[in-house]
Amino acid sequence: MSTEKLAFLMGAKEFSKPLEDAVILWGIVDGRDKARFLAQCHVESMGFNRVEENMGYSAKRLMQVFPGRNGLTPAIAKNIAAQGPRAVANFVYGGKWGRENLGNIHPDDGWDFRGRGLIQTTGRDNYRATSMGMFGDLRLLDDPDLLLLPEYAASSAAYFWYSRRLNGVEDVREVTRRINRGLLELDKRKAQTARAYDLLEFLTA
């Protein structure tokens, strides 16, 4: 079953060929694994329309997505949101939480290593691991915007899937937990997985 066809039917026109190459490279070969992978990419990238995290959060949305992060309160959220995307990224992905969970040790690491790729690679440690996995060197630490290119946006997502040993994991909740600890938009992920399975059956009928 061609990942390219399944990806195209899911709206990933620009990424169809890069995704086909990526799943071959990283061993995502079973049809249902491909379907779950593409479903997660669909949600993470807002329907294959975003390969860079939008940090332009409102104060209200900050409180919804990052409750309690680094001592976040409504007053702090309002202040941070007013300063713009860089300040938001450095707050929510910096501080103690960023150091302990993402390896963000420098003041601007939250912004420099914000989410990129079809599965939003986030944080210095994840960029380092992805760079070593994909290239065998640390080029992503010097040029994280490489993950905005379709071939690397797709390959980084497939590498993330491979590195988290997600092949064969049927439970969408568990797949989501390994990709996004907060289980954000779990219902959407379940719906897209069901849709991907339906398309898979259509293609293999």
Backbone bond lengths (Angstrom), bond angles and torsions (degrees), N, CA, C in turn:
res aa  C-N    CA-C-N  psi(-1)  N-CA   C-N-CA  omega(-1)  CA-C   N-CA-C  phi
1 M - - - 1.473 - - 1.517 109.16 -
2 S 1.315 116.14 128.67 1.452 120.84 -177.07 1.526 111.70 -78.76
3 T 1.319 115.89 121.59 1.465 120.47 173.60 1.519 109.69 -61.54
4 E 1.322 115.36 -33.83 1.463 120.57 -178.72 1.523 110.48 -58.31
5 K 1.337 117.34 -44.40 1.460 120.87 -179.98 1.527 111.37 -67.94
6 L 1.310 116.28 -44.17 1.465 120.28 179.76 1.526 110.30 -63.24
7 A 1.327 116.69 -43.37 1.464 120.50 179.32 1.522 110.56 -63.07
8 F 1.316 117.22 -41.23 1.463 121.07 179.67 1.524 110.42 -61.20
9 L 1.331 116.55 -44.51 1.462 120.41 -179.15 1.532 111.76 -66.46
10 M 1.330 117.04 -23.12 1.463 120.75 178.91 1.527 111.95 -90.29
11 G 1.329 116.37 3.78 1.459 120.21 175.04 1.508 114.94 97.29
12 A 1.328 117.11 8.48 1.470 120.35 -176.70 1.519 111.13 -94.57
13 K 1.332 116.83 53.54 1.465 119.99 -173.69 1.523 112.06 -57.35
14 E 1.322 117.28 -50.52 1.464 121.15 -178.10 1.521 112.03 -65.09
15 F 1.338 116.41 -26.72 1.456 120.77 -173.13 1.525 113.52 -104.05
16 S 1.329 117.93 2.73 1.463 120.19 -174.22 1.524 112.11 -57.17
17 K 1.322 117.24 -53.25 1.470 120.45 -179.50 1.530 111.21 -68.80
18 P 1.338 120.48 -46.03 1.468 118.89 176.14 1.528 113.32 -57.04
19 L 1.331 117.72 -37.42 1.459 120.40 178.38 1.524 111.14 -68.80
20 E 1.322 117.10 -38.90 1.467 120.64 176.36 1.528 110.00 -59.11
21 D 1.324 116.27 -46.12 1.466 120.38 179.88 1.529 110.84 -65.38
22 A 1.330 116.18 -38.55 1.461 120.67 -175.50 1.526 112.15 -67.98
23 V 1.333 117.11 -43.54 1.472 118.21 -178.09 1.531 111.10 -68.31
24 I 1.319 116.68 -31.96 1.466 119.43 175.52 1.529 109.82 -66.61
25 L 1.333 115.79 -46.31 1.465 120.90 -178.17 1.519 112.12 -60.47
26 W 1.346 116.73 -40.36 1.459 120.21 -173.57 1.524 113.81 -104.81
27 G 1.330 116.86 15.78 1.455 120.77 168.41 1.513 116.09 72.74
28 I 1.336 116.71 28.94 1.466 120.09 175.28 1.520 105.97 -95.04
29 V 1.310 116.82 85.50 1.463 121.07 -167.55 1.530 113.67 -111.31
30 D 1.319 117.55 -24.94 1.466 119.93 177.99 1.528 109.95 -71.64
31 G 1.317 116.69 140.24 1.464 120.75 -175.97 1.509 113.74 -57.84
32 R 1.327 117.58 -44.51 1.462 119.95 -178.46 1.526 111.37 -70.02
33 D 1.323 117.28 -33.87 1.462 119.47 174.30 1.525 110.31 -62.75
34 K 1.323 116.48 -43.80 1.459 120.75 177.95 1.525 110.54 -59.61
35 A 1.327 115.85 -43.54 1.466 120.19 -178.56 1.526 110.73 -62.43
36 R 1.333 116.90 -45.54 1.475 119.83 179.80 1.526 110.76 -65.76
37 F 1.316 116.35 -40.21 1.462 120.80 178.49 1.522 110.89 -60.24
38 L 1.324 116.64 -48.68 1.463 120.24 -179.01 1.522 111.53 -66.03
39 A 1.328 116.93 -35.46 1.467 119.74 178.09 1.524 110.75 -63.10
40 Q 1.328 116.98 -42.66 1.463 120.15 178.89 1.527 110.46 -66.99
41 C 1.324 117.54 -41.09 1.467 120.79 176.56 1.525 110.78 -60.74
42 H 1.321 116.59 -39.10 1.463 121.60 -179.40 1.522 110.61 -58.83
43 V 1.333 116.78 -46.68 1.455 120.40 -178.18 1.528 110.68 -71.75
44 E 1.335 116.60 -45.78 1.467 120.42 -177.80 1.526 112.06 -59.85
45 S 1.335 116.65 -33.64 1.471 121.05 -175.12 1.530 112.87 -103.47
46 M 1.342 115.93 13.07 1.465 120.87 -179.24 1.523 111.19 53.71
47 G 1.325 114.98 56.58 1.454 120.15 177.07 1.513 113.01 74.72
48 F 1.328 117.11 33.25 1.465 123.50 -179.31 1.522 111.92 63.45
49 N 1.315 115.91 30.55 1.467 121.67 179.29 1.527 112.88 -111.13
50 R 1.345 117.40 -3.20 1.463 119.55 -176.56 1.516 110.18 -140.99
51 V 1.325 116.47 125.78 1.453 120.31 175.29 1.533 110.89 -118.78
52 E 1.327 116.16 9.89 1.456 121.66 177.67 1.525 108.80 -138.98
53 E 1.315 116.47 131.30 1.460 121.11 -177.14 1.527 110.88 -64.65
54 N 1.309 115.80 132.00 1.463 121.83 176.02 1.526 108.34 -86.36
55 M 1.319 115.37 110.46 1.465 119.68 -177.92 1.529 112.35 -94.69
56 G 1.312 117.57 13.51 1.461 120.85 -179.91 1.513 112.78 -82.20
57 Y 1.327 116.13 56.35 1.459 121.70 -177.13 1.529 111.23 -75.04
58 S 1.315 114.98 143.66 1.461 120.29 167.16 1.522 108.08 -79.33
59 A 1.334 116.92 164.53 1.464 120.49 178.17 1.532 110.74 -59.73
60 K 1.327 116.03 -40.96 1.468 120.31 180.00 1.519 111.36 -62.19
61 R 1.332 115.76 -43.88 1.463 119.76 -177.98 1.529 110.91 -69.47
62 L 1.328 116.99 -35.07 1.462 119.86 175.77 1.520 110.91 -58.14
63 M 1.320 116.37 -44.10 1.465 120.40 -179.78 1.520 111.65 -66.24
64 Q 1.328 117.37 -30.60 1.458 121.08 179.71 1.528 111.76 -74.96
65 V 1.331 116.32 -42.33 1.459 121.00 -173.43 1.526 112.57 -86.58
66 F 1.331 117.14 -34.85 1.466 121.14 -174.55 1.529 112.05 -124.90
67 P 1.317 118.81 50.90 1.472 119.90 -176.54 1.527 111.71 -61.41
68 G 1.319 115.22 124.42 1.454 119.84 176.89 1.517 115.59 79.92
69 R 1.346 117.47 -4.67 1.469 120.24 -177.48 1.527 110.76 -60.60
70 N 1.307 117.60 123.68 1.462 123.36 179.44 1.536 112.46 51.02
71 G 1.347 115.28 36.64 1.457 119.65 178.56 1.517 114.09 76.94
72 L 1.321 116.87 23.15 1.469 120.85 -177.27 1.527 111.49 -59.97
73 T 1.316 115.32 129.60 1.466 123.40 175.17 1.528 107.41 -126.90
74 P 1.331 118.67 166.36 1.470 119.76 177.19 1.525 113.08 -55.15
75 A 1.320 117.49 -38.91 1.462 120.42 -179.53 1.532 111.13 -66.78
76 I 1.340 115.95 -43.26 1.470 119.68 178.48 1.521 110.20 -66.07
77 A 1.327 116.81 -41.54 1.470 121.04 179.73 1.521 110.77 -59.38
78 K 1.322 116.43 -42.78 1.467 120.29 179.48 1.522 111.06 -63.01
79 N 1.322 116.03 -42.26 1.464 121.23 -179.79 1.525 111.59 -66.84
80 I 1.327 116.90 -45.53 1.462 121.23 -178.80 1.523 111.10 -65.75
81 A 1.344 116.77 -45.14 1.460 120.51 -179.74 1.525 111.13 -59.74
82 A 1.329 117.22 -36.32 1.462 121.72 -179.71 1.526 112.00 -66.72
83 Q 1.330 116.97 -24.05 1.470 120.74 -178.68 1.525 112.96 -83.18
84 G 1.325 117.28 -15.03 1.456 119.60 175.05 1.520 114.79 103.83
85 P 1.349 116.09 176.35 1.467 122.30 -172.18 1.522 115.23 -56.93
86 R 1.338 118.47 -41.03 1.474 119.38 -178.50 1.530 110.63 -62.28
87 A 1.324 116.27 -44.36 1.463 119.80 179.75 1.525 110.91 -64.55
88 V 1.315 116.26 -39.46 1.462 120.26 178.49 1.525 110.37 -60.93
89 A 1.336 116.14 -50.00 1.466 120.11 -178.38 1.519 111.62 -61.06
90 N 1.323 116.52 -43.15 1.459 119.08 -178.07 1.519 112.21 -69.50
91 F 1.326 117.38 -26.08 1.465 119.65 176.67 1.526 111.12 -78.00
92 V 1.336 117.36 -53.43 1.469 118.91 -172.83 1.521 112.63 -73.80
93 Y 1.328 118.17 -26.07 1.458 121.31 179.20 1.532 112.56 -108.36
94 G 1.322 116.91 8.63 1.453 121.40 178.40 1.513 111.50 -112.78
95 G 1.337 115.51 -154.91 1.455 119.89 178.34 1.520 112.42 61.98
96 K 1.320 115.37 -161.44 1.465 120.73 -178.77 1.517 111.52 -61.36
97 W 1.341 116.45 -42.46 1.465 119.29 -178.56 1.518 110.62 -61.74
98 G 1.316 117.32 -44.83 1.459 121.04 -179.11 1.514 112.84 -64.57
99 R 1.338 116.37 -39.43 1.468 119.80 178.16 1.523 111.15 -64.44
100 E 1.330 116.35 -45.29 1.456 120.43 -173.91 1.522 113.23 -76.63
101 N 1.330 117.56 -30.97 1.462 120.36 -173.04 1.527 114.37 -106.29
102 L 1.335 117.48 -24.59 1.457 120.31 -174.82 1.526 113.64 -124.82
103 G 1.318 116.74 -6.74 1.457 118.92 -177.59 1.512 113.58 71.87
104 N 1.337 116.93 20.75 1.473 121.08 179.21 1.524 109.18 -80.59
105 I 1.325 115.75 105.85 1.458 120.54 -172.23 1.521 113.44 -109.67
106 H 1.338 117.37 -14.21 1.457 120.99 -179.15 1.529 109.92 -106.09
107 P 1.333 117.81 153.76 1.467 121.16 -174.35 1.522 115.06 -54.50
108 D 1.331 117.73 -33.90 1.467 120.67 -176.44 1.524 113.43 -101.37
109 D 1.343 117.77 8.71 1.471 119.80 -177.18 1.523 112.53 -62.70
110 G 1.322 117.22 -34.44 1.465 119.13 179.75 1.508 111.63 -58.27
111 W 1.329 115.59 -42.28 1.462 120.86 178.90 1.530 111.50 -75.86
112 D 1.328 116.30 -46.16 1.463 119.82 -176.32 1.526 111.82 -62.78
113 F 1.335 116.53 -34.32 1.458 120.40 -176.26 1.527 111.91 -115.31
114 R 1.346 115.15 38.43 1.460 120.30 173.16 1.531 108.62 -68.48
115 G 1.327 116.30 171.63 1.447 120.56 -173.85 1.521 113.90 -62.22
116 R 1.321 115.36 131.00 1.465 122.16 174.35 1.520 108.87 -142.63
117 G 1.334 115.96 157.59 1.458 121.49 -179.29 1.516 111.04 92.97
118 L 1.329 116.40 173.78 1.466 120.82 -177.26 1.525 112.29 -71.60
119 I 1.342 117.42 -30.46 1.459 120.85 165.15 1.513 103.78 -113.16
120 Q 1.311 115.73 113.20 1.456 122.27 -163.23 1.532 113.29 -60.11
121 T 1.328 116.17 91.76 1.457 121.35 173.95 1.527 108.55 -62.26
122 T 1.332 116.77 124.86 1.463 121.29 -172.13 1.530 110.20 -137.03
123 G 1.323 116.09 133.72 1.459 121.52 173.69 1.522 113.37 97.13
124 R 1.325 115.15 147.63 1.465 121.53 -177.60 1.523 112.25 -55.31
125 D 1.334 118.05 -45.94 1.468 120.03 -178.05 1.520 111.68 -62.11
126 N 1.333 117.32 -41.43 1.457 119.95 -179.56 1.527 111.61 -69.93
127 Y 1.333 116.98 -36.99 1.464 119.07 175.40 1.524 110.66 -64.66
128 R 1.340 116.67 -39.84 1.456 119.88 178.55 1.531 110.60 -62.32
129 A 1.332 116.72 -48.87 1.461 120.67 -178.77 1.528 111.22 -62.84
130 T 1.335 116.31 -42.62 1.463 120.39 179.85 1.522 111.01 -65.48
131 S 1.316 116.95 -40.36 1.459 121.16 179.02 1.522 110.84 -62.68
132 M 1.331 116.67 -45.48 1.461 119.52 178.76 1.520 111.12 -65.78
133 G 1.340 116.85 -38.45 1.453 120.09 179.47 1.515 113.15 -67.28
134 M 1.327 116.47 -42.52 1.461 120.60 -176.27 1.521 113.35 -81.92
135 F 1.325 116.55 -39.16 1.464 120.31 -170.15 1.531 114.33 -119.74
136 G 1.326 117.30 -16.98 1.451 119.34 -176.11 1.510 113.35 76.24
137 D 1.334 116.87 14.72 1.463 121.93 176.51 1.521 108.62 -149.76
138 L 1.332 116.90 -173.52 1.456 121.23 -173.41 1.524 113.32 -106.59
139 R 1.308 117.61 31.24 1.461 119.91 -174.74 1.534 113.71 -62.41
140 L 1.339 117.88 -27.94 1.462 118.94 -179.53 1.520 112.33 -69.63
141 L 1.330 117.43 -23.05 1.460 119.49 175.75 1.525 110.40 -71.01
142 D 1.322 116.61 -31.15 1.462 121.33 178.09 1.524 112.01 -84.83
143 D 1.340 116.77 -31.23 1.466 120.67 -176.59 1.530 110.18 -140.76
144 P 1.337 117.36 72.34 1.472 119.70 -178.58 1.517 113.41 -62.66
145 D 1.337 118.03 -20.75 1.459 120.50 179.72 1.531 113.19 -67.62
146 L 1.329 117.78 -8.04 1.464 119.51 173.78 1.523 111.09 -56.98
147 L 1.336 116.28 -29.55 1.468 119.55 -178.38 1.523 112.72 -73.74
148 L 1.323 117.30 -1.58 1.466 120.10 174.30 1.522 111.55 -85.06
149 L 1.328 117.55 -15.71 1.459 121.67 178.20 1.527 109.53 -75.38
150 P 1.337 118.48 137.29 1.466 120.19 -173.94 1.516 114.99 -51.60
151 E 1.338 117.77 -44.21 1.461 118.97 -176.63 1.522 111.89 -66.14
152 Y 1.341 117.15 -36.05 1.452 119.66 -179.82 1.528 111.80 -85.08
153 A 1.325 117.09 -29.08 1.465 120.38 173.73 1.522 109.88 -60.67
154 A 1.332 116.25 -41.59 1.465 121.24 179.46 1.521 111.57 -74.15
155 S 1.322 116.72 -45.64 1.460 120.31 -177.14 1.521 111.88 -65.71
156 S 1.341 117.08 -37.61 1.463 119.13 178.68 1.523 111.15 -65.12
157 A 1.330 116.45 -35.53 1.461 120.25 177.36 1.521 110.96 -66.31
158 A 1.330 115.95 -44.12 1.461 119.62 179.42 1.519 111.24 -67.53
159 Y 1.335 117.14 -36.20 1.465 120.00 175.98 1.533 110.34 -63.21
160 F 1.333 116.49 -42.57 1.465 120.73 179.06 1.527 109.71 -59.21
161 W 1.332 116.14 -45.31 1.469 121.72 178.35 1.529 110.15 -58.66
162 Y 1.317 115.94 -47.88 1.468 122.25 179.54 1.531 110.75 -61.36
163 S 1.323 116.50 -45.15 1.467 120.65 -175.82 1.517 112.24 -68.13
164 R 1.336 117.40 -25.47 1.463 121.50 178.49 1.530 111.97 -93.46
165 R 1.327 116.85 6.95 1.467 123.62 176.78 1.534 111.48 53.44
166 L 1.319 115.67 52.04 1.461 120.22 -174.10 1.533 113.70 -91.80
167 N 1.306 118.53 -9.49 1.458 119.32 173.93 1.526 109.61 -60.42
168 G 1.321 115.73 131.21 1.460 120.92 177.95 1.514 114.90 86.25
169 V 1.332 118.08 -4.59 1.470 120.65 178.76 1.525 108.09 -87.45
170 E 1.311 116.44 104.89 1.463 121.49 -173.55 1.529 113.13 -82.58
171 D 1.314 117.56 -27.85 1.459 121.65 -175.75 1.528 110.17 -71.99
172 V 1.332 117.12 113.36 1.462 121.45 -176.22 1.519 111.14 -62.71
173 R 1.312 116.81 -34.09 1.469 120.00 178.67 1.529 110.59 -63.01
174 E 1.330 115.91 -43.72 1.456 119.57 -179.47 1.531 111.21 -68.81
175 V 1.331 117.03 -39.53 1.465 120.59 175.64 1.528 109.46 -58.95
176 T 1.318 115.99 -46.79 1.460 120.72 -179.56 1.517 111.63 -63.18
177 R 1.328 117.12 -40.76 1.464 120.59 179.84 1.519 111.29 -60.31
178 R 1.329 116.91 -38.47 1.463 119.58 -179.08 1.532 111.87 -74.67
179 I 1.324 116.27 -23.73 1.467 120.38 178.85 1.517 110.92 -90.77
180 N 1.332 116.00 -44.28 1.458 121.19 -175.36 1.520 107.73 -135.75
181 R 1.312 116.72 103.78 1.465 120.90 -171.78 1.523 113.31 -56.02
182 G 1.323 116.25 -29.49 1.455 119.85 -176.77 1.513 114.87 -81.83
183 L 1.337 117.45 0.16 1.467 122.35 -178.30 1.532 110.97 55.44
184 L 1.335 116.37 35.86 1.455 119.92 -179.66 1.525 111.15 -63.20
185 E 1.322 115.39 136.93 1.469 123.97 175.76 1.535 111.78 54.72
186 L 1.326 115.94 41.50 1.462 120.57 -178.88 1.520 111.40 -59.15
187 D 1.330 117.66 -40.59 1.461 119.99 -179.87 1.529 111.40 -61.20
188 K 1.330 116.39 -40.52 1.467 119.68 177.59 1.524 111.00 -64.17
189 R 1.317 116.38 -39.38 1.458 120.73 -179.79 1.528 110.66 -65.58
190 K 1.324 116.05 -39.09 1.465 119.51 176.69 1.522 110.61 -65.35
191 A 1.335 116.66 -42.73 1.463 120.94 -179.19 1.527 111.18 -64.63
192 Q 1.330 117.32 -43.31 1.462 120.46 179.96 1.526 111.64 -68.84
193 T 1.325 116.73 -33.20 1.464 119.67 176.10 1.518 110.50 -65.42
194 A 1.329 116.73 -44.05 1.464 120.61 177.68 1.525 110.39 -61.18
195 R 1.324 116.24 -41.56 1.472 120.61 178.30 1.526 110.61 -63.32
196 A 1.321 116.60 -42.91 1.464 120.43 -179.91 1.526 110.87 -64.04
197 Y 1.329 117.48 -39.09 1.462 120.49 176.60 1.526 110.52 -62.52
198 D 1.334 116.63 -42.19 1.464 120.28 178.94 1.531 110.92 -61.62
199 L 1.342 116.64 -43.65 1.455 120.51 179.02 1.531 110.97 -65.97
200 L 1.324 115.95 -35.65 1.457 120.86 177.91 1.529 109.93 -62.06
201 E 1.328 116.93 -44.78 1.468 120.89 178.36 1.529 110.28 -62.94
202 F 1.327 116.31 -39.62 1.464 120.76 178.36 1.528 111.22 -61.41
203 L 1.328 116.41 -42.58 1.471 120.84 -176.56 1.530 112.24 -73.44
204 T 1.328 116.29 -27.42 1.472 118.92 -176.33 1.525 112.67 -101.64
205 A 1.347 116.34 0.59 1.475 119.31 -179.60 1.527 111.02 -67.38
